[in-house]
Amino acid sequence: MTRRRLLVAILLLAATAPPAWGESGPTPWSRLTPEEQQVLQPMRERWDTLPPERQERLRRGVERWRTMTPEEQKEARERFQRWRELPPEQREQIRRRFREFRNLPPEEQERIRRKFQWFRELPPAERHALREKWRGMSREERHELRERWKTMTPEEKRDFLEKK
């Protein structure tokens, strides 16, 4: 893999990494390990101008990349390629929604993660059926469902999801 692709994948990983706490300040280029310097070489010229938290996320990205299996690295490169192919407006919308998610209370973030995991674990046919059901709704119906969903009991939610 080219050094540039590796850096791009690490940048993507670093962008999704949580911020480091208790950082003491920027890390000079000379204090990076030889492996970090090799992977981050394209960033060398501007490294010392990056905020400490960005430097730390990049360094953690290098470590995460190093511990990934070849299959995980391949998947990360593919995700990054899909990201690059998105129109700028869609990337900005995703960034905005991610910022909004990060501003939610931890309990709400966890609830969303659990729901997402639940959705991912559904059989493909059920995921497809739910997507089609959602796409078949008008904007108003979607809004009404979001509002109604907030007051539904777990049983009502299950019944709604099981309807075809």
C-alpha positions in Angstrom: 0.0 0.0 0.0 1.3 3.4 -0.8 2.3 5.7 2.1 -0.4 8.2 1.0 -3.2 5.6 1.3 -1.9 4.5 4.6 -2.0 8.1 5.9 -5.5 8.7 4.5 -6.8 5.6 6.3 -5.1 6.7 9.5 -6.6 10.1 9.2 -10.0 8.6 8.8 -9.4 6.4 11.9 -8.1 9.4 13.9 -11.1 11.5 12.9 -13.4 9.0 14.6 -11.2 8.5 17.7 -12.4 10.0 20.9 -10.4 13.0 22.2 -7.5 12.3 24.6 -7.7 13.7 28.1 -5.0 15.1 30.2 -2.7 16.0 27.3 0.3 18.0 28.3 0.9 19.9 25.0 2.1 19.4 21.5 4.5 16.6 20.7 7.5 17.6 18.6 8.1 15.6 15.4 11.5 14.5 16.8 9.7 12.7 19.8 7.6 10.5 17.5 8.7 6.9 17.1 10.3 5.9 13.8 7.2 4.0 12.9 5.0 7.0 13.6 7.3 9.2 11.6 7.2 6.8 8.7 3.4 6.6 8.6 2.8 10.3 9.3 5.6 11.4 6.9 3.2 13.4 4.6 2.2 15.5 7.7 5.8 16.3 8.7 5.8 19.9 7.4 2.8 20.9 9.4 3.0 18.5 12.3 4.3 21.1 14.8 1.4 23.4 14.0 -1.3 20.9 14.7 -3.2 21.2 18.0 -2.1 18.7 20.6 -5.4 16.8 20.6 -5.2 16.4 16.8 -1.6 15.1 17.1 -2.7 12.6 19.8 -5.6 11.4 17.6 -3.2 10.9 14.7 -0.8 9.0 16.9 -3.6 6.7 18.2 -4.7 6.2 14.6 -1.2 4.9 13.8 -1.5 2.5 16.7 -5.0 1.4 15.7 -3.8 0.9 12.1 -0.9 -1.2 13.3 -3.1 -3.5 15.3 -5.6 -4.1 12.5 -5.8 -7.3 10.6 -5.2 -7.0 6.8 -9.0 -7.5 6.3 -9.8 -4.7 8.8 -7.2 -2.4 7.0 -8.9 -3.3 3.6 -12.3 -2.4 5.1 -11.0 0.9 6.4 -9.5 1.8 3.0 -12.8 0.9 1.3 -14.8 3.0 3.8 -12.5 5.9 3.3 -12.8 5.5 -0.5 -16.6 5.6 -0.2 -16.2 8.7 2.0 -14.1 10.5 -0.6 -16.7 9.7 -3.3 -19.5 11.4 -1.4 -20.5 14.9 -2.6 -19.2 17.6 -0.3 -22.7 18.5 0.9 -23.3 14.9 2.0 -19.9 14.8 3.8 -20.8 18.0 5.6 -24.2 16.7 6.6 -22.5 13.6 8.1 -20.0 15.8 10.0 -22.8 17.9 11.3 -24.8 14.9 12.5 -21.7 13.4 14.1 -21.1 16.7 16.0 -24.7 16.6 17.1 -24.3 13.0 18.2 -21.2 13.9 20.2 -23.1 16.7 22.0 -25.9 14.3 23.2 -25.8 13.1 26.8 -23.8 9.8 27.2 -27.0 7.9 27.9 -28.6 9.0 24.7 -25.4 8.2 22.7 -25.4 4.7 24.2 -29.1 4.2 23.4 -28.4 5.1 19.8 -25.5 2.8 19.7 -27.6 -0.1 21.0 -30.3 0.6 18.4 -27.8 0.7 15.7 -26.2 -2.5 16.8 -29.7 -4.1 17.0 -30.4 -2.9 13.4 -27.0 -4.3 12.2 -27.8 -7.7 13.8 -31.1 -8.0 12.0 -31.1 -10.5 9.1 -30.5 -8.7 5.8 -34.1 -9.2 4.6 -35.5 -7.5 7.7 -33.1 -4.6 7.4 -34.1 -4.2 3.8 -37.8 -4.4 4.8 -37.4 -1.7 7.4 -35.5 0.6 5.0 -38.2 0.1 2.3 -40.9 0.8 4.9 -39.1 4.1 5.9 -38.5 5.1 2.2 -42.2 4.5 1.5 -43.3 7.0 4.0 -43.9 10.7 3.2 -41.9 13.4 5.0 -44.9 14.1 7.2 -45.4 10.4 8.1 -41.7 10.2 9.0 -42.0 13.2 11.3 -45.2 11.9 12.9 -43.6 8.5 13.5 -40.5 10.1 15.1 -42.8 12.0 17.5 -45.0 9.0 18.2 -42.0 6.7 18.7 -40.9 8.8 21.6 -44.1 7.9 23.5 -44.5 4.3 22.4 -44.0 1.4 24.8 -41.4 -1.3 24.0 -44.3 -3.6 23.0 -45.8 -1.0 20.7 -42.5 -0.4 19.0 -42.0 -4.1 18.5 -45.5 -4.5 17.1 -44.9 -1.6 14.7 -41.6 -3.1 13.5 -43.1 -6.5 13.0 -45.9 -5.2 10.8 -45.2 -5.7 7.1 
